[in-house]
Amino acid sequence: MSGFRIDVADLLTHSGSRREISIAVALDDLGGDTWRIDEPVDIALTLERIPDGIVARGTVRAASVAECSVCLADVRSELTVGVDELFEKSPIEGDTYPIDDRELDLEQLVRDALLLELPLVPHCDGDCAAPGIVGASVRDSRPEPTDPRWAALDDLDLEAS
């Protein structure tokens, strides 16, 4: 049995009941060529029985390590994602999650939440360590080409009145 599977038989039999859960589980195979989840994922949820199923509200926390897109150094970050999702017997694909018999499998919920939170292009917070590259300052030091249609505005002296 996966560490993400939670028995909810008690919640299914009592409408309006709720339970707090807090678990830390390693998430295997969540990563790519340039990033990975570095530590176990901390999941803190309140499970509440409603007429449609079970609502899971809370937070998912994980540490990620990504490769800077400029200097290729490791960039570590803490991800904290709020979740508020519905589990039901007849799930709507892409909208709700399934209740399998008497269990919730939180793995897909956690994967979805973390994947959406990861940066598309990770980069260092400060100046990158790559020789000759100074992060965003390289981009700012190049003059922008002037559009010839607006070139006449460069001659205006707006401070003289």
N, C-alpha and C positions, 0 to 999 in steps of 0.2 A: 504494500500500500504506500502510495506517495505521501510525502509530508504535507502536501497541499490539500489533501482530502480531509474534509471535516464532516463528522457524523452530525446530522441535524434532525434525527428522528424525533427528539423532544420538541423541537420548534415546529415541526410539521403537524403535530397532534394538538398543539395549543395556539390558537389564533391570538395574535397580539403579543406573544412572548418574545423575549429578546435575550441575547447572550453576547458577552464580550469575549473576543479571542485575541491572543497575542502569540505569534509564532515566528521563529527564525528558521528559514529553510534555504539550502543551497539551490540555486537555479542553474541547472546544467544546460549547456548548449545555447545560451543566450549571449550572443556576441557575433562579431563580424571580423573582417580583416583588420580593421583599424580601432575597434573598441571591444570591451568585454565588461561583464558585471564581475567585480572583484571579490566580493564577500557574500555571505548569506544575506538573503533578503529578509527584512523585518516587516511583518504584516501585523497591523493592529486594526481590528475591525469590530464593529457592532453588527451582529446579525439579528434582523427583526422579521418576524413572521407577519406577512400581510395577506389579504385574500388572494392576490395574484401569485404569490410565492414567497421568496425570502429576499430582503434587501440587505446588501452588504455595504456599509458605510465606514470609512476610516482612511488610513494612510498606508502607503507602501513605501518603504525606505530601502535604498541600496546605494552602494558605492560603485562608481564606474571608473574605468581607466580607458582613455581614448588616446589616439595619436594626433598630435597637433598637425593641422593640415599645412602649416608653413614650415616648421622646423623638425617635425616628426618626433618630438620629445613626448613623454607621457604626460597627459593632463588628467589629473584626478578630480572627481567631482562627486558630491553627495546629491542623490536624487531623492526628493520627497514628493510623492504624488498622492493627491486626494482622490479617492474612489467613491462612487455612489452608484451601484449597479444592482440589477434585478436578476435573480435566479428563479426559473420557473420550470414546471414539468414539460411544457411545450414551448421551448424557446424560439424566438424569432431570430433567424440567423443574422449576425452582425449587430444585433440590438440588445439581446438579453443572453444570459448564460443558462445552461441546463442544470436541473437537479437530477442527478443520477441515483435512482432508487431512493435512498435516504441519505445521500452524501452530496456535498458541494465540492467540486474540484476547483480550487482557486488558482491553479497554475495558469490557465489561459487569461484570466483577469489580470494577474500580475504581469505576465508577458506583454499584454496589450498596453497596460498603464506605463510600464517602463520604456517600451519601444517608442511610444509617442512623446515621451519626455526627453529622450536623448537628442543632443544637438546634431543637426545635419552636417555641419562643418565645424568640428571642434578646433579650438585654438587656444593658445596660452593667454592668460589674463594680461600679462605685461609684455615687455619686449621679448621676442623669440630669441633663442640662443643660436640660431643659424648664422654663420659668418656672412656679413654683408647685408643681412636682412634685419630690419628693425620694426617688425610688425606693421602696424597701420601707417607709421610715419613714412615708409617708402611710397605709399600711395599718395599721401598728402604732399610730398615734396615735388611731384611732377606737376607742371603747369597744365591746366585744363585748356584744350583748344577752344578758341573763341569762335562762336558761330558767326559767319560773315554777315548774317542778317541783323545781328545785334551789335556789330562792331562800332557803329556810330554812337552808341550810348557810352562807350568808353571815353569819348571826348567831352562828355558833359561834366561840368563842375557844379555838383549839387550843394556844396558848402558855401558857395558865394551867393549872397542875397542882397 
